[in-house]
Amino acid sequence: APDTAVGTAAHALELRDITKRYGAFTAVDGVSLRVDRGQFLTLLGPSGSGKTTILMAIAGFVAPSAGAVLLDGRDITGLPPERRDFGMVFQGYALFPHMTVAENVAFPLRVRGLSRAAREEKVRAALDLVQLSRFAGRRPAQLSGGQQQRVALARALVFDPDLLLLDEPLSALDKKLRAELQEELKALHRRIGRTFVNVTHDQEEALSLSDQVAILNHGKLVQVGPPEALYERPRTRFVADFLGKSNFLHGMVREVRPDHIALQAGGTRLVQAMREGHPAPGMPALLSLRPEKIALLGEEDGAENEVTGRIAAWAYLGAGYGLTVATADLGEIRVALPAWRAPIAPREGLPVRLGWSADAAVPVLEDADGG
Ligand code: ATP
């Protein structure tokens, strides 16, 4: 089919309407996705949303109840895992404790019957790639958690797979180490140009590593796109909420103009730039407003949207302040205030005026299942 021919050129991996049922329970519900060659795709969602099941279906360990997995346009749905030849770094897919680092990394090459000389060269290259050459003779127990993860990565990459599958590879590490390894993983991906599919429930990791993020909830694909697009233009309340903090403002549409809508929230009038969809006058609308898009206005300042309130709570966060402002018409509003933009020192009960521009918020849909 012409569709398949196009797929062959552009998409390294394609999921077509994948469903996985366990008895009456649907773990994955009609998920379709395309990953271009060399892209980094992350499956992101809360616990139980079906991320691992999808990854296992790609790997071949889980047989979908319906749908197809295509590699370079070829249907591989029925192919056993060992014949897919993907690199994998899974939770609990541990290193062999009795083998040295070099032996661990060489293992996939021995299974594939490579000569000793060929193995040694590839192991050296893979260990160089993750900067662990000097630990080649150690055993896993003599390495830190981050180093062990890098060995697992080297072992997954040593046979130069087209596709690398990662299931929460960094989740067991502490925050600082995780951030370091995230940067390394990203640099590694750029360097080797292979296709990566990663699973995580960590939104920061998903945003910082990926070319594309696929957001899952209750087994369904909710939205997929580049990190900036998802963060700036979430389609639903769930996506906005899951991908960072947000305020949700309820209003009634009063006026619809070509480039903006006017909303009424109690006694407060809101002006909102048009995005997609045209809510009709008289209809309720829901806006997502990120805390960092809100400014604390000084006496002389004005903004397209303004609301007054009092600081109900605040916290110093190093790079700035996190404020919770109680307002009469919009409820509690969270504000992220960079330290250099804080005109006052926050204190509880302080009256403040908040401001944001018409394009700061995004209209979002209330999720069908309530969130
Ligand atoms: P986590 O982040 O907690 O790993 P996840 O998004 O990866 O979650 P999955 O492991 O894909 O979620 O599981 C999705 C749903 O399918 C869960 O509700 C889980 O309990 C269910 N499930 C997974 N495997 C099986 C199985 N073998 N039998 C029955 N139910 C299963």
Residues whose N, C-alpha, C, O or C-beta is under 5 A from the ligand:
A	BS01	ATP	Y22 A27 P46 S47 G48 S49 G50 K51 T52 T53 H201
